[in-house]
Amino acid sequence: MKFGQKYAELLCDFMFKRLFGSEANKDVLIDFLNMILQDHEMVDIPQILQTPEFKRVFILSEIDNFTAEEYDEYQKSITRMSDYYNIIDSAVAKAEKIAREEGREEGKKEMCIMMLEMGLSKEIVAQAAGLTVADLEIMLQ
């Protein structure tokens, strides 16, 4: 069956189980774990992996050898993997945004303290910081 792509994504759950999840492929798993892959997006087999030990890995990962059911399961696994990475990326972005906001608030507080130490009134400092006098007093506590 032809699906338009030669090799499957080796890092998705479906492919990992297909390649390494059986006793028959135990030696493939051992060989694979003893090698370091530098690029997991396979278009052509890298020279370093053109060995008899890895021939079975690439035969098993050829998408054209999948049944329709295996291809559907592979696509679901790719979607889950993509969702997982998106969740991680979103969490990191949210954490970075919170850190930036906290940094801005801390900077605003330090600016207000310096302005007050220079003798400016609370009203002027609050106005410069975009705060009410009440919010300024709360921030300074």
C-alpha positions as protocol buffer text, in pm:
chain_id: "A"
residue {
  index: 1
  type: MET
  ca { x: 0 y: 0 z: 0 }
}
residue {
  index: 2
  type: LYS
  ca { x: 142 y: 343 z: -97 }
}
residue {
  index: 3
  type: PHE
  ca { x: 108 y: 636 z: 149 }
}
residue {
  index: 4
  type: GLY
  ca { x: 343 y: 892 z: -10 }
}
residue {
  index: 5
  type: GLN
  ca { x: 615 y: 880 z: 255 }
}
residue {
  index: 6
  type: LYS
  ca { x: 891 y: 619 z: 272 }
}
residue {
  index: 7
  type: TYR
  ca { x: 992 y: 600 z: 639 }
}
residue {
  index: 8
  type: ALA
  ca { x: 779 y: 646 z: 946 }
}
residue {
  index: 9
  type: GLU
  ca { x: 860 y: 886 z: 1232 }
}
residue {
  index: 10
  type: LEU
  ca { x: 1068 y: 663 z: 1459 }
}
residue {
  index: 11
  type: LEU
  ca { x: 996 y: 860 z: 1778 }
}
residue {
  index: 12
  type: CYS
  ca { x: 618 y: 814 z: 1782 }
}
residue {
  index: 13
  type: ASP
  ca { x: 468 y: 555 z: 2013 }
}
residue {
  index: 14
  type: PHE
  ca { x: 329 y: 333 z: 1736 }
}
residue {
  index: 15
  type: MET
  ca { x: 661 y: 300 z: 1557 }
}
residue {
  index: 16
  type: PHE
  ca { x: 860 y: 253 z: 1874 }
}
residue {
  index: 17
  type: LYS
  ca { x: 631 y: -36 z: 1975 }
}
residue {
  index: 18
  type: ARG
  ca { x: 639 y: -178 z: 1620 }
}
residue {
  index: 19
  type: LEU
  ca { x: 1018 y: -174 z: 1610 }
}
residue {
  index: 20
  type: PHE
  ca { x: 1115 y: -257 z: 1965 }
}
residue {
  index: 21
  type: GLY
  ca { x: 810 y: -403 z: 2135 }
}
residue {
  index: 22
  type: SER
  ca { x: 852 y: -768 z: 2042 }
}
residue {
  index: 23
  type: GLU
  ca { x: 1090 y: -1043 z: 2141 }
}
residue {
  index: 24
  type: ALA
  ca { x: 1160 y: -1104 z: 1771 }
}
residue {
  index: 25
  type: ASN
  ca { x: 1310 y: -754 z: 1741 }
}
residue {
  index: 26
  type: LYS
  ca { x: 1503 y: -759 z: 2068 }
}
residue {
  index: 27
  type: ASP
  ca { x: 1837 y: -754 z: 1886 }
}
residue {
  index: 28
  type: VAL
  ca { x: 1718 y: -455 z: 1681 }
}
residue {
  index: 29
  type: LEU
  ca { x: 1641 y: -270 z: 2003 }
}
residue {
  index: 30
  type: ILE
  ca { x: 1981 y: -349 z: 2149 }
}
residue {
  index: 31
  type: ASP
  ca { x: 2159 y: -238 z: 1830 }
}
residue {
  index: 32
  type: PHE
  ca { x: 1949 y: 75 z: 1808 }
}
residue {
  index: 33
  type: LEU
  ca { x: 2014 y: 174 z: 2168 }
}
residue {
  index: 34
  type: ASN
  ca { x: 2386 y: 134 z: 2110 }
}
residue {
  index: 35
  type: MET
  ca { x: 2378 y: 390 z: 1828 }
}
residue {
  index: 36
  type: ILE
  ca { x: 2311 y: 763 z: 1853 }
}
residue {
  index: 37
  type: LEU
  ca { x: 2073 y: 910 z: 1601 }
}
residue {
  index: 38
  type: GLN
  ca { x: 2158 y: 1268 z: 1512 }
}
residue {
  index: 39
  type: ASP
  ca { x: 1852 y: 1336 z: 1296 }
}
residue {
  index: 40
  type: HIS
  ca { x: 1526 y: 1151 z: 1353 }
}
residue {
  index: 41
  type: GLU
  ca { x: 1352 y: 1282 z: 1039 }
}
residue {
  index: 42
  type: MET
  ca { x: 1449 y: 1018 z: 786 }
}
residue {
  index: 43
  type: VAL
  ca { x: 1431 y: 1085 z: 415 }
}
residue {
  index: 44
  type: ASP
  ca { x: 1730 y: 871 z: 322 }
}
residue {
  index: 45
  type: ILE
  ca { x: 1913 y: 625 z: 542 }
}
residue {
  index: 46
  type: PRO
  ca { x: 2217 y: 801 z: 691 }
}
residue {
  index: 47
  type: GLN
  ca { x: 2550 y: 640 z: 599 }
}
residue {
  index: 48
  type: ILE
  ca { x: 2626 y: 552 z: 962 }
}
residue {
  index: 49
  type: LEU
  ca { x: 2304 y: 345 z: 980 }
}
residue {
  index: 50
  type: GLN
  ca { x: 2357 y: 154 z: 656 }
}
residue {
  index: 51
  type: THR
  ca { x: 2458 y: -162 z: 836 }
}
residue {
  index: 52
  type: PRO
  ca { x: 2302 y: -509 z: 844 }
}
residue {
  index: 53
  type: GLU
  ca { x: 2190 y: -448 z: 1203 }
}
residue {
  index: 54
  type: PHE
  ca { x: 1976 y: -154 z: 1098 }
}
residue {
  index: 55
  type: LYS
  ca { x: 1842 y: -297 z: 773 }
}
residue {
  index: 56
  type: ARG
  ca { x: 1550 y: -449 z: 966 }
}
residue {
  index: 57
  type: VAL
  ca { x: 1479 y: -117 z: 1140 }
}
residue {
  index: 58
  type: PHE
  ca { x: 1428 y: 56 z: 807 }
}
residue {
  index: 59
  type: ILE
  ca { x: 1234 y: -231 z: 653 }
}
residue {
  index: 60
  type: LEU
  ca { x: 998 y: -226 z: 952 }
}
residue {
  index: 61
  type: SER
  ca { x: 967 y: 154 z: 940 }
}
residue {
  index: 62
  type: GLU
  ca { x: 878 y: 182 z: 571 }
}
residue {
  index: 63
  type: ILE
  ca { x: 531 y: 333 z: 572 }
}
residue {
  index: 64
  type: ASP
  ca { x: 444 y: 162 z: 246 }
}
residue {
  index: 65
  type: ASN
  ca { x: 467 y: -171 z: 430 }
}
residue {
  index: 66
  type: PHE
  ca { x: 193 y: -69 z: 678 }
}
residue {
  index: 67
  type: THR
  ca { x: -156 y: -203 z: 655 }
}
residue {
  index: 68
  type: ALA
  ca { x: -432 y: 58 z: 645 }
}
residue {
  index: 69
  type: GLU
  ca { x: -500 y: -8 z: 1015 }
}
residue {
  index: 70
  type: GLU
  ca { x: -132 y: 31 z: 1104 }
}
residue {
  index: 71
  type: TYR
  ca { x: -115 y: 354 z: 907 }
}
residue {
  index: 72
  type: ASP
  ca { x: -420 y: 491 z: 1092 }
}
residue {
  index: 73
  type: GLU
  ca { x: -264 y: 395 z: 1426 }
}
residue {
  index: 74
  type: TYR
  ca { x: 64 y: 554 z: 1316 }
}
residue {
  index: 75
  type: GLN
  ca { x: -115 y: 879 z: 1227 }
}
residue {
  index: 76
  type: LYS
  ca { x: -292 y: 881 z: 1565 }
}
residue {
  index: 77
  type: SER
  ca { x: 42 y: 828 z: 1736 }
}
residue {
  index: 78
  type: ILE
  ca { x: 197 y: 1117 z: 1540 }
}
residue {
  index: 79
  type: THR
  ca { x: -96 y: 1338 z: 1647 }
}
residue {
  index: 80
  type: ARG
  ca { x: -51 y: 1240 z: 2013 }
}
residue {
  index: 81
  type: MET
  ca { x: 322 y: 1311 z: 1990 }
}
residue {
  index: 82
  type: SER
  ca { x: 255 y: 1649 z: 1830 }
}
residue {
  index: 83
  type: ASP
  ca { x: -4 y: 1731 z: 2097 }
}
residue {
  index: 84
  type: TYR
  ca { x: 246 y: 1638 z: 2367 }
}
residue {
  index: 85
  type: TYR
  ca { x: 511 y: 1869 z: 2223 }
}
residue {
  index: 86
  type: ASN
  ca { x: 254 y: 2148 z: 2184 }
}
residue {
  index: 87
  type: ILE
  ca { x: 151 y: 2113 z: 2549 }
}
residue {
  index: 88
  type: ILE
  ca { x: 514 y: 2138 z: 2657 }
}
residue {
  index: 89
  type: ASP
  ca { x: 577 y: 2438 z: 2430 }
}
residue {
  index: 90
  type: SER
  ca { x: 263 y: 2612 z: 2562 }
}
residue {
  index: 91
  type: ALA
  ca { x: 363 y: 2549 z: 2923 }
}
residue {
  index: 92
  type: VAL
  ca { x: 711 y: 2687 z: 2862 }
}
residue {
  index: 93
  type: ALA
  ca { x: 572 y: 2995 z: 2686 }
}
residue {
  index: 94
  type: LYS
  ca { x: 327 y: 3055 z: 2971 }
}
residue {
  index: 95
  type: ALA
  ca { x: 603 y: 3019 z: 3231 }
}
residue {
  index: 96
  type: GLU
  ca { x: 826 y: 3260 z: 3037 }
}
residue {
  index: 97
  type: LYS
  ca { x: 541 y: 3513 z: 3011 }
}
residue {
  index: 98
  type: ILE
  ca { x: 474 y: 3492 z: 3385 }
}
residue {
  index: 99
  type: ALA
  ca { x: 845 y: 3539 z: 3458 }
}
residue {
  index: 100
  type: ARG
  ca { x: 858 y: 3846 z: 3232 }
}
residue {
  index: 101
  type: GLU
  ca { x: 547 y: 3993 z: 3395 }
}
residue {
  index: 102
  type: GLU
  ca { x: 685 y: 3931 z: 3743 }
}
residue {
  index: 103
  type: GLY
  ca { x: 1011 y: 4094 z: 3634 }
}
residue {
  index: 104
  type: ARG
  ca { x: 823 y: 4400 z: 3503 }
}
residue {
  index: 105
  type: GLU
  ca { x: 628 y: 4430 z: 3827 }
}
residue {
  index: 106
  type: GLU
  ca { x: 947 y: 4404 z: 4030 }
}
residue {
  index: 107
  type: GLY
  ca { x: 1108 y: 4669 z: 3808 }
}
residue {
  index: 108
  type: LYS
  ca { x: 806 y: 4895 z: 3848 }
}
residue {
  index: 109
  type: LYS
  ca { x: 825 y: 4856 z: 4225 }
}
residue {
  index: 110
  type: GLU
  ca { x: 1197 y: 4942 z: 4228 }
}
residue {
  index: 111
  type: MET
  ca { x: 1133 y: 5247 z: 4009 }
}
residue {
  index: 112
  type: CYS
  ca { x: 859 y: 5368 z: 4245 }
}
residue {
  index: 113
  type: ILE
  ca { x: 1084 y: 5325 z: 4548 }
}
residue {
  index: 114
  type: MET
  ca { x: 1363 y: 5525 z: 4377 }
}
residue {
  index: 115
  type: MET
  ca { x: 1122 y: 5803 z: 4281 }
}
residue {
  index: 116
  type: LEU
  ca { x: 989 y: 5823 z: 4638 }
}
residue {
  index: 117
  type: GLU
  ca { x: 1347 y: 5831 z: 4771 }
}
residue {
  index: 118
  type: MET
  ca { x: 1412 y: 6125 z: 4536 }
}
residue {
  index: 119
  type: GLY
  ca { x: 1135 y: 6310 z: 4718 }
}
residue {
  index: 120
  type: LEU
  ca { x: 853 y: 6282 z: 4467 }
}
residue {
  index: 121
  type: SER
  ca { x: 502 y: 6264 z: 4609 }
}
residue {
  index: 122
  type: LYS
  ca { x: 304 y: 5940 z: 4610 }
}
residue {
  index: 123
  type: GLU
  ca { x: 55 y: 6101 z: 4372 }
}
residue {
  index: 124
  type: ILE
  ca { x: 323 y: 6177 z: 4110 }
}
residue {
  index: 125
  type: VAL
  ca { x: 488 y: 5834 z: 4151 }
}
residue {
  index: 126
  type: ALA
  ca { x: 152 y: 5657 z: 4121 }
}
residue {
  index: 127
  type: GLN
  ca { x: 67 y: 5857 z: 3809 }
}
residue {
  index: 128
  type: ALA
  ca { x: 409 y: 5783 z: 3651 }
}
residue {
  index: 129
  type: ALA
  ca { x: 364 y: 5411 z: 3722 }
}
residue {
  index: 130
  type: GLY
  ca { x: 6 y: 5403 z: 3596 }
}
residue {
  index: 131
  type: LEU
  ca { x: -128 y: 5319 z: 3941 }
}
residue {
  index: 132
  type: THR
  ca { x: -369 y: 5466 z: 4189 }
}
residue {
  index: 133
  type: VAL
  ca { x: -220 y: 5590 z: 4515 }
}
residue {
  index: 134
  type: ALA
  ca { x: -394 y: 5300 z: 4690 }
}
residue {
  index: 135
  type: ASP
  ca { x: -241 y: 5045 z: 4447 }
}
residue {
  index: 136
  type: LEU
  ca { x: 101 y: 5206 z: 4493 }
}
residue {
  index: 137
  type: GLU
  ca { x: 75 y: 5171 z: 4871 }
}
residue {
  index: 138
  type: ILE
  ca { x: -28 y: 4806 z: 4836 }
}
residue {
  index: 139
  type: MET
  ca { x: 263 y: 4737 z: 4598 }
}
residue {
  index: 140
  type: LEU
  ca { x: 511 y: 4895 z: 4837 }
}
residue {
  index: 141
  type: GLN
  ca { x: 404 y: 4680 z: 5134 }
}
